[in-house]
Amino acid sequence: MADDEIILSELSDDELVQQMHDDLYDGLKEEIE
């Protein structure tokens, strides 16, 4: 397993939500460009 892989179970709820928002934004940004 990669050292930089995100372990969701180790994140707090706030961190998990932020990560999800970041992922969604990255996906939307790619669609727009």
ROSE-4610 file (N, C-alpha, C; in Angstrom, 1 decimal, always signed):
// ROSE-4610
residu = [M/M/M/A/A/A/D/D/D/D/D/D/E/E/E/I/I/I/I/I/I/L/L/L/S/S/S/E/E/E/L/L/L/S/S/S/D/D/D/D/D/D/E/E/E/L/L/L/V/V/V/Q/Q/Q/Q/Q/Q/M/M/M/H/H/H/D/D/D/D/D/D/L/L/L/Y/Y/Y/D/D/D/G/G/G/L/L/L/K/K/K/E/E/E/E/E/E/I/I/I/E/E/E]
num = [1/1/1/2/2/2/3/3/3/4/4/4/5/5/5/6/6/6/7/7/7/8/8/8/9/9/9/10/10/10/11/11/11/12/12/12/13/13/13/14/14/14/15/15/15/16/16/16/17/17/17/18/18/18/19/19/19/20/20/20/21/21/21/22/22/22/23/23/23/24/24/24/25/25/25/26/26/26/27/27/27/28/28/28/29/29/29/30/30/30/31/31/31/32/32/32/33/33/33]
x = [+0.8/+0.0/+0.9/+0.5/+1.3/+1.3/+2.4/+2.5/+1.5/+1.3/+0.5/-1.0/-1.4/-2.8/-3.6/-4.7/-5.5/-6.3/-6.2/-7.0/-8.2/-9.3/-10.6/-10.9/-10.7/-11.0/-10.2/-9.0/-8.2/-8.5/-9.3/-9.7/-10.9/-10.9/-12.1/-13.2/-14.4/-15.5/-15.3/-14.8/-14.6/-13.5/-12.5/-11.5/-12.0/-12.9/-13.5/-14.4/-15.2/-16.0/-15.2/-14.1/-13.3/-12.7/-12.2/-11.6/-12.7/-13.9/-14.9/-15.2/-15.3/-15.5/-14.4/-13.1/-12.0/-12.1/-12.5/-12.6/-13.7/-14.8/-15.9/-15.5/-14.8/-14.4/-13.4/-12.5/-11.5/-12.2/-13.2/-14.0/-14.8/-15.4/-16.2/-15.2/-14.1/-13.1/-12.7/-12.5/-12.0/-13.1/-14.4/-15.5/-15.7/-15.4/-15.6/-14.5/-13.3/-12.1/-12.1]
y = [-1.2/+0.0/+1.2/+2.2/+3.4/+4.3/+4.9/+5.7/+6.9/+7.4/+8.6/+8.3/+7.0/+6.6/+7.0/+7.6/+8.1/+6.9/+6.8/+5.8/+6.4/+6.2/+6.9/+6.7/+5.5/+5.1/+5.9/+6.5/+7.2/+8.7/+9.1/+10.5/+10.8/+12.1/+12.5/+12.8/+12.9/+13.2/+14.5/+15.5/+16.8/+16.6/+15.9/+15.6/+14.8/+13.8/+13.0/+13.9/+14.7/+15.6/+16.5/+17.1/+18.0/+17.3/+16.0/+15.2/+15.0/+14.7/+14.4/+15.7/+16.8/+18.1/+18.3/+18.1/+18.3/+17.4/+16.1/+15.2/+15.6/+16.1/+16.5/+17.8/+18.7/+19.9/+19.6/+18.7/+18.3/+17.7/+16.9/+16.3/+17.3/+18.2/+19.3/+20.2/+20.5/+21.4/+20.8/+19.5/+18.8/+18.8/+18.7/+18.8/+20.1/+21.2/+22.6/+22.9/+22.5/+22.8/+22.0]
z = [+0.0/+0.0/+0.0/-0.8/-0.9/+0.3/+0.7/+1.9/+1.8/+0.6/+0.5/+0.3/+0.4/+0.2/+1.4/+1.2/+2.3/+2.9/+4.2/+4.9/+5.5/+4.9/+5.3/+6.7/+7.2/+8.6/+9.6/+9.2/+10.1/+10.1/+9.2/+9.1/+10.0/+10.6/+11.3/+10.3/+10.8/+10.0/+9.2/+9.8/+9.1/+8.0/+8.3/+7.3/+6.1/+6.4/+5.4/+4.5/+5.1/+4.3/+3.4/+4.0/+3.2/+2.0/+2.3/+1.2/+0.1/+0.5/-0.5/-1.3/-0.6/-1.3/-2.3/-1.9/-2.8/-4.0/-3.8/-4.9/-5.9/-5.3/-6.1/-6.9/-6.3/-7.0/-8.1/-7.8/-8.9/-10.1/-9.8/-10.9/-11.7/-11.0/-11.7/-12.5/-11.9/-12.6/-13.9/-13.9/-15.1/-16.1/-15.7/-16.6/-17.3/-16.5/-17.0/-18.0/-17.7/-18.6/-19.8]
